Amino acid sequence: MIDKLDVRIPKDAFMTPEFRQTYLETKENPKYWHRAEHYSSVADLRPFGYEAILHVGLRHRRSGPKGGCHKLELIDAGQRTAKELLAEIERIFETPIRYRKSTDSEMQPKGTEQLQLMRIDLAADVDAVPVNWFRAHMRVAWKRRLAEIGQYMVITQGEGETLYYGKRPNCLRVYNKTAELRVQHKRLTRSVSPDAEIPDFEQLYGTSADHVLTRVERQIGGGKLPERISTLSQLKNLPEFDPFSRVEILSSPLQPVAAITTDCELALAGERFRQMVAERGLQRAQQEIRLRFPHNPSRTLKRLAPFAFLLDNEKGISKENLLELYRASVTAQLVA
């Protein structure tokens, strides 16, 4: 699914009359608008009935084609269809809009769909497979940084678990989606009056509060979006795009050490590597091997690879099934 979408708006795009009136009435009010590091002003538009965050006037690259442009963050993109996302943009900015080769943009009959993407998060929700399973069985090729937040970061009742592979704005996250929803539900119950009727968790989210639901999410931004998914019109290409192309998931069963090798030294090393994978996860275990044995680490990891396959009673998922879940959800968003 499309879980988050940020769109670049040309600096000379026109606000719709309805939104422009709201903007002119509130732009000097610090309750809504504040200055940001990269933009002249930023506001959460939800108090005004728009499901978006608007960043006005990029303060860098003033001489380039991106100078002075705006950024529109579409909120709760995963809960809306592609048509609804386009309609939300058109409630705020008038179309058609397109870019030309000069430093400015111009109004032409190309429509909102020609707007460029600044960031897109693509995700798959995996049922009944906990974060810890991914920690032990998954790695992301070519990523050199792994920040682990789980037992060390309490989201709600100590159940928050998030794995980060890579570094923002281009990274992959694996986290406990149900725990995130529990946090949202608690915030909701605190923000309403005591007399208000609040839907219970299952009514609001369609799942129980103790259900195991893990989200695997790829964030792409910072000018790294592939050309074929770089504009709103190219969202139609998402079902053929693989956001998990660098993900590797172990699927082979555990083998006894004696069945892998008769070399005593390799068997002892393999048992230790298997223990490291179980305790720290596949990605971190491989990183430590690369650091400790920098001379030809690929060869060392190749010899140790058969020992990494773990035996557990938890249901897992294959790379192919993960991709199928993503494609099914994103297709549903696009065709609805």
C-alpha positions, 0 to 999 in steps of 0.5 A, spaced: 500 500 500 501 507 499 502 509 506 505 516 505 505 520 500 509 527 499 508 531 493 512 537 490 507 543 488 510 549 484 511 555 487 506 559 482 501 554 483 494 557 485 491 555 491 483 554 491 479 560 492 476 556 499 483 554 501 486 561 499 481 564 504 483 560 510 490 561 508 490 568 508 486 568 515 490 564 519 497 565 516 500 570 521 497 566 527 502 562 530 497 557 533 497 554 526 503 556 522 510 556 524 517 557 521 521 550 519 528 549 517 527 548 510 520 552 509 518 559 510 512 556 514 508 549 515 501 548 518 497 542 519 491 543 515 487 538 519 483 543 523 481 546 517 478 540 514 484 538 510 487 531 511 494 534 509 500 538 512 503 544 507 510 546 507 510 553 504 516 556 500 522 552 500 528 557 502 533 553 499 535 553 491 532 559 490 535 560 483 533 553 481 527 550 478 525 547 486 526 554 489 520 557 492 516 550 491 511 547 496 511 540 499 504 537 501 504 531 505 498 527 505 496 524 511 493 517 512 494 515 505 494 508 507 487 509 508 485 512 502 484 510 495 489 514 489 483 518 487 481 520 494 489 522 494 488 526 488 482 529 490 485 532 496 490 535 492 485 539 488 481 541 494 488 545 496 491 547 489 488 549 483 490 544 477 492 543 471 500 544 473 506 542 470 513 543 469 517 546 464 525 546 462 525 554 465 526 555 472 519 556 473 512 552 472 506 554 468 499 552 468 498 547 462 492 542 461 496 536 464 493 536 471 495 534 478 497 527 476 503 530 473 506 533 479 512 530 482 513 526 488 518 528 493 517 521 498 513 515 498 512 510 503 510 503 500 508 497 505 505 490 506 502 488 512 503 481 515 498 477 519 501 473 525 508 474 524 511 478 529 517 483 529 522 478 532 521 473 527 523 478 521 529 480 526 532 473 526 530 471 519 531 478 514 536 482 512 537 488 507 543 487 502 547 493 501 545 497 507 550 498 512 546 501 518 541 498 523 538 501 528 534 497 533 528 499 537 524 494 541 525 492 548 529 499 548 523 503 546 517 503 550 511 505 545 505 502 549 506 497 555 513 495 553 511 492 546 514 497 541 518 494 536 521 497 530 527 495 526 530 500 521 535 498 515 538 503 512 538 511 513 532 516 512 530 518 507 531 512 504 530 506 509 526 500 510 522 499 517 519 493 520 514 495 526 508 493 530 502 496 527 497 494 532 502 497 538 502 503 533 494 503 533 493 502 540 497 508 541 493 512 537 486 509 540 489 511 547 490 518 544 483 519 542 480 517 548 484 522 552 483 528 547 475 527 547 470 529 553 468 524 558 461 525 555 463 523 548 462 516 546 468 513 543 468 506 539 472 501 542 479 498 538 476 493 534 470 497 532 475 503 530 480 499 527 477 492 525 482 488 529 483 486 536 488 490 540 492 483 541 492 481 534 499 480 531 500 485 525 507 487 523 508 492 517 514 492 513 515 499 510 520 502 504 521 509 505 523 512 498 525 520 498 531 525 498 531 525 490 532 517 490 525 515 487 526 511 481 524 515 474 518 510 473 514 512 479 516 519 480 510 523 478 502 522 481 501 519 474 506 514 474 503 511 481 499 506 476 506 503 475 506 501 483 504 494 482 510 492 478 515 495 482 518 491 487 520 496 494 523 490 497 528 488 492 534 488 496 530 484 502 533 477 503 528 472 508 531 466 510 526 460 509 530 454 509 529 449 515 534 448 521 540 443 519 544 439 525 551 441 525 553 434 523 549 434 517 552 441 515 560 439 516 565 435 519 570 440 520 570 441 528 573 448 527 567 450 522 562 447 526 564 451 532 564 457 528 557 455 525 554 454 532 556 461 535 554 464 528 547 461 529 547 463 536 548 471 534 543 470 529 538 468 534 540 473 539 541 479 535 538 478 528 541 476 521 543 483 519 547 485 526 550 478 526 553 479 519 555 486 520 559 483 526 562 478 522 564 483 517 567 488 522 571 482 526 573 479 519 574 484 514 579 480 510 574 477 505 568 477 509 563 475 503 567 468 503 566 467 511 559 469 511 558 464 505 561 458 509 557 460 515 550 461 511 548 454 512 548 455 520 543 461 520 537 457 518 533 457 525 528 452 527 522 456 531 515 454 531 512 461 529 509 462 522 513 466 517 513 469 510 517 468 504 520 474 500 515 472 494 509 472 499 511 479 502 511 482 495 504 479 493 501 482 500 504 489 497 501 488 490 495 486 492 494 492 497 497 497 492 492 494 487 486 495 491 488 502 492 489 504 485 483 501 482 478 503 487 
